[in-house]
Amino acid sequence: MTPDDFLRQLEADRTLAVVRADSIPDAAELSRALAEGGIRAVELTFTTPDVLTHVRRAVETAGQHGAVVGIGTVMTGDQARQAIDAGARFLVTPGIRPEVASVAADAGIPFSLGAMTPSEVAQALDLGSAVVKIFPARQVGPAYLKDLRGPYPDVKLLPSGGIDAGNAASYLDAGATAVCCGTSVVPPAAVAAGQWSDITARAAAFVAAIAPSSAEKNPS
């Protein structure tokens, strides 16, 4: 997956699921549950034990479920290399991590660096971030994204943290390329219990809440 491919998928689906769970009984079924609900970009994280095993499982079965699976909370170059070796299709960091950016860029893997301030956004762009993750988004709200688009009119923003079906559309309306959905769609307990139909229903409800309006689909 190239950075352009990653961006196209985010722009099409308008969301990426971030999974933070103590255990994942079957990453393939988790990916299938999310994809069936309309969320095809799935971020597992290094905060989950054995995440590399889970990513391998999800990537090896991608032809069956159609999800694109990457790894988040990547903090070091070594973690970036391990993630890429496991087959991760993209990498995500919670902050500015130049070494991660370098490893991913050398491998041709799209990545999203976390940022908050205008200076960090600029640094993320300079390092080649395909889309800049604004984290924690709940602390600044949608209006902050609109403000960032003033000096950075072309930047691709991916807010993360505290986003649910009730507020996700407001971030998109403020200029986000896509939004991250987390525990509201993939509650850790539901993931650990393998409640796949519940996760599919949650994903579908989230996707319905961020569906483009008819005016957005057919601008005059």
Number of C-alpha atoms within 10 A of each C-alpha: 13 14 19 11 11 20 18 13 17 20 15 12 18 24 27 23 24 22 24 20 19 13 18 24 12 16 23 23 20 26 31 24 26 29 20 19 21 20 27 24 25 27 26 26 25 17 14 16 13 13 20 22 12 22 26 19 19 29 23 13 17 16 10 13 19 19 24 23 27 26 28 27 20 24 18 16 17 13 19 28 17 14 26 21 11 20 19 26 24 27 27 27 24 19 20 22 19 18 15 25 27 15 19 22 16 9 12 14 21 25 29 28 32 26 25 21 12 13 10 17 24 15 18 24 17 10 19 19 26 22 27 30 31 28 21 17 22 14 11 13 17 21 13 17 22 18 14 18 16 10 10 14 11 9 20 21 25 28 32 23 18 18 23 18 18 10 15 25 22 16 24 22 15 17 22 27 23 27 28 23 26 20 19 16 25 25 17 18 14 17 25 16 11 19 16 19 15 18 24 23 17 20 25 19 15 23 21 13 15 23 13 15 9 8 8 9 9 8 7 5
